């Protein structure tokens, strides 16, 4: 039995759950009190810093595990010429966009917090975090479609 494939799938899904959950948590649980000024700047900075690290470490994990899975399951023609391949490419595109949105939001928050502000950087980061959350949900839906046996 090949042990590497289940390990790659498990690491990939584990990081996906961690990343999507972190993005949604920051957007839904941390951003609203930051917009009201009800959370301390140090606490917000710590949460944002962790989200950025999760995003960056996740990027390495996704490239390694997703690259392995794509390389063992698909050919170039399979990725570009089949519905399942299109879902894989859709996930890749959504992940790139989501990662970029988290990085921009994190930068806006970190820069504002460094300047001693709280509500303004939270307001500036809000559309990027909302976008990253929408992309995260899109990733989950796409993963569900890809995991549905017999759909394609």
N, C-alpha and C positions, 0 to 999 in steps of 0.2 A: 504494500500500500504506500502510495506517495503521501508523505506527511507535509511536504512543503505547500501544496495547494490549499489545504484547510487552514494552515497557519496564515498564509497570505490573505485568504478571505476573512479570517477572524480579525486580523490586525486592521485590514481595510475597513470592515464594518465597525469595529470598535472605535477607530479614529473618526469615522463618519458620524457616529452617534455622539461622540464627545464634541466634535466641532459644531454640528447642527444644534445640539442642545445648548452649547455655550453661546452661540449667536442668538438663539431665541431667548435664552435667559437674560442676556445683557439687554436685548431690545425690549422685552416685556416686563422684566422685574427691576432692572437697574436704571434704564433710561428715564422712565417716568419720574422717579424721585429726584433724579439729577436735573430734569427740566424744571422741577419745582424748587430746587435748591435744598432738598431735604436729605441729601447724602453728603458726607464729607468728601472733600477733594482728594484726600489721601486714599480713602476707601475706593472711590471711583477710579483713581489712577491705578490702584492695585488690580482691580477687576479688569480694566482695559488692558493693562500690561499682560495679564494672564491670558486674555482672549487673543491678543496678538501672538503670544508664544504658542498657544494651542494651534493657531492658524499656521504658523511657520513650521512647527514640528509636524503638524498634519500634512503640510505640503510635501515634506520629504517622505512621510509614510505613504501618502497617496500615490506619489510618483513611483515609488519602489513596488508597492503591492499592486496598484492598478496596472503598472507597466508589465509586471509579471503575468497578471491575469489576462490582459489583452494579448500579450505575446504567446501565451499558451492556448488561448481559446479562439483567436481570430487571426486571419490573414488581413492584409491591407484591403483586399477585395471584400472580405467579410465585414470589415468595419464600414466601408463606404458603399457597399451594395446590398446590405440586408437591413431589415427593420431593427433587429437586435443590435447590429453594429451602429446604426443611427442613434439608438438610445445610449449606447456607450459614448459616442461622440457628443451627444447632447449633455450627458453628465459631465464630460470633460469641460465643455464650454461653460456650463453653469458653475462648475467649481472654480474655473479661472475668474469669472465675473464676481462670484461671491467672495473669493479671496481678496480680490482688488477692492471691493466695497468695504470689507472689514479693515483692510489696511488704511484706506482713506479715512474711515470713521475713527479708527484708533489714532491716526495722526492728528486729526482735528481735535479730538479730546485731549490728547497728550499735550499738544501745543497750547491749547487754552488753559489747561490745568497748570502748566509751567508758568503761564502769565498770571496765575492767581485767580482765574475766572472759573465759573462752574456752569451756570445756566447757558451762557452764550455758546461755549463749545458743545454742550449737549444738544442745543438747538441746531448747531451746524452739522453735527454728526447724525442727527435723527434721520434724514432721508437716506443716508448711506446704510445705516443699520436696518431701516425698514426694507431697503432693497436687498440687503444681505439675507434678511429673514425670509423674504419672498423667494429668493433664489434657493435658500435652504429647503424650504417646503417643496419647491420644484425638484430639487435633487431627490428628496424622499419619494415623491410621486414617480419620478423616472426610475428610481431603483426598484420600486414596487412593480412597475410595468416590466422591467427587465427580469425580475425574479419570478414573474408569473409564468408557470409552466404551461405550455400549449397556447399562449397568447399569440406568439409569432411562429 
